[in-house]
């Protein structure tokens, strides 16, 4: 039997962000004082190599007497998003004529899935228009998604000695990418995951020949799976994963919220177009609380979706439901974002 799997992630709470980057806008924990180090950033950001990173808060939001208190300020610019952003100074070494390595790392909210396509977006701004990026023989601004952390002493040593071989999935090294702009510029790229990548390492991965110092600002990094629009997809194929937001349930209840029925009606209309298919609705929770209660809750929520679709006219002989509780997580249950992603209902379509 051939399987066409369509995941309709029906979230049980509102406000979920699909980004797999925790705090991609570099917000700080303490809004009353200037950030002193990466430890002041929310989320799991850390420096792998390099010392020239600074978190610059927005003058209007952080620090009383900002210019006197925030001594690391080189130039004030407004963040692209939120109240802070990342600045790094890519120092030029006069003796060697090379720029040093610089790498920062964060842990993803959920590991990447094999064969899935992901899209990364981030905003970059140079200190001055026509900065050194457009004069560099090879910019080498790359992003690597890794199955292992780069923060261990052994990995850092291997990086410094150029003994660690890897190929970053994303490169921004075309001169046109970094030429002649002084405002925030959106960069985006897509890639297919090998599966199991848990860390994002961003920065200059090789020492390169350069001409002068470069000061670069980064803000608002987002990473999400590229998904087809369920309602506009005409031809489903094996392995398709599609997402539908805003199907909500009452807290600790199987009851669907009133605002969700409009979305379920659209699901019903779309499922009618897919004929001769057996459908399984499966419910999932995070791992908090009692395992048996979670399994019962997930099954009851799947049953609620099942019953509504049957009441609309879907043939009950083609529609099944099952609850898995927290046994099949798709994200890390250690974070609130991951737990929210794990609380879902999936619709699996089995072709006859």
HELIX and SHEET records of a PDB file:
HELIX    1   1 UNK A   38  UNK A   40  5                                   3    
HELIX    2   2 UNK A   66  UNK A   69  1                                   4    
HELIX    3   3 UNK A  132  UNK A  135  5                                   4    
HELIX    4   4 UNK A  153  UNK A  160  1                                   8    
HELIX    5   5 UNK A  175  UNK A  178  5                                   4    
HELIX    6   6 UNK A  230  UNK A  232  5                                   3    
HELIX    7   7 UNK A  258  UNK A  260  5                                   3    
HELIX    8   8 UNK A  261  UNK A  273  1                                  13    
HELIX    9   9 UNK A  291  UNK A  312  1                                  22    
HELIX   10  10 UNK A  316  UNK A  318  5                                   3    
HELIX   11  11 UNK A  336  UNK A  342  1                                   7    
SHEET    1   A 4 UNK A   3  UNK A   6  0                                        
SHEET    2   A 4 UNK A 344  UNK A 351 -1                                        
SHEET    3   A 4 UNK A 277  UNK A 284 -1                                        
SHEET    4   A 4 UNK A 319  UNK A 323  1                                        
SHEET    1   B 5 UNK A  45  UNK A  49  0                                        
SHEET    2   B 5 UNK A 102  UNK A 107 -1                                        
SHEET    3   B 5 UNK A 199  UNK A 204 -1                                        
SHEET    4   B 5 UNK A 141  UNK A 146 -1                                        
SHEET    5   B 5 UNK A 170  UNK A 172 -1                                        
SHEET    1   C 5 UNK A  53  UNK A  57  0                                        
SHEET    2   C 5 UNK A  84  UNK A  90 -1                                        
SHEET    3   C 5 UNK A 214  UNK A 225 -1                                        
SHEET    4   C 5 UNK A 117  UNK A 126 -1                                        
SHEET    5   C 5 UNK A 185  UNK A 192 -1                                        
SHEET    1   D 3 UNK A  92  UNK A  93  0                                        
SHEET    2   D 3 UNK A  98  UNK A  99 -1                                        
SHEET    3   D 3 UNK A 208  UNK A 209 -1                                        
END                                                                             
